[in-house]
Amino acid sequence: MISGIMLLDKPQGSSSADALHTAANRLGVSKAGHSGVLDRAASGLLLAAFGDAVKAMPIFAGLEKEYDADLFFHQPMDRDGLDKAVRGLEGRIKQTPPRKALVARREREREIMTAALLSFDGRLAKVRIRCEAGLYIRKLASDLGAKLGTGAQLAGLRRIAIGPFGAAHAVPPEQANMDRLMTIWEAANLIGCGRITARHGVGNRLARGAVLQESDMEAYKSLEAGKPCVIFLGTNAIALGTALTSSTPAARIGRVFKHS
């Protein structure tokens, strides 16, 4: 059974669902999902999962995102003033999702880790933004234009990174193949998840909500209270969990992949 995670480079003009469907057809799998929707007008990185790996998607949902955004200003701008305004975006900001968003339109806070002006020709600027998940770049562009008094709109958007995963290592959906699949653990390890190897016999009583104690573990590493971990039986990843404490090894079972 095919199961794994792949970095897809969604082309401009197609929906995220279309890109995922194309890749799934290439792999011959029916079960697929992704973390982080991109508009049709945007291009770039989709973190896609296939087969049982779809159950692992929640651990990737909150990863930081990085974008290259093309901003068109309705009036000519001074580069130094724009550079200062862009750098001033860094930190916690308040944002109301746009009307087309699939979430409630309530003001919320999101963090912008870095904001940098890459190029500028008087009215068209390229800006690189690394931000907390859930920030709307199109709304950010509009709000920046309003703040500067010039008006601005998003003219192009490309997502270049999700957490440690970069678009430079992604493939177009029509080129998806088995060689590009990462295992659940390969992807989870890159974002700092813990790992537990359960003792044989434990697999028969794995269920969502059950708690693994140290006596149930053959080995463990990098367990941190409240952080996700991947639970193995032998060499097979069988479930996701959440570490309960950092001092005494224990984890609560979340989604179960397979029993042994």
Number of C-alpha atoms within 10 A of each C-alpha: 7 14 18 23 27 25 26 28 27 29 19 17 12 15 18 26 16 14 19 24 19 16 24 23 14 15 17 12 15 12 15 22 23 22 20 18 13 21 13 15 14 21 23 24 32 30 25 24 27 26 18 19 22 20 19 25 18 13 17 17 16 15 19 19 24 25 21 21 23 21 23 23 23 14 13 12 17 11 16 10 10 17 18 12 17 18 16 13 18 17 13 13 13 11 18 16 20 15 10 7 10 8 10 10 13 10 10 12 14 17 18 22 16 16 21 19 20 13 14 18 11 14 16 20 21 19 21 21 24 23 25 18 18 19 22 15 17 18 18 20 22 18 16 20 19 13 12 14 12 16 16 24 21 18 17 16 23 22 23 24 23 25 19 11 19 20 21 13 14 22 20 16 23 18 14 22 15 12 7 16 20 17 16 23 22 12 20 21 15 11 16 14 22 22 23 28 20 22 16 13 11 14 19 9 10 20 15 14 13 13 18 21 14 16 11 18 19 14 14 18 12 17 24 20 16 14 18 26 29 26 29 22 21 13 8 15 21 22 24 28 28 23 27 20 14 13 9 12 22 24 28 20 22 22 18 19 17 13 15 13
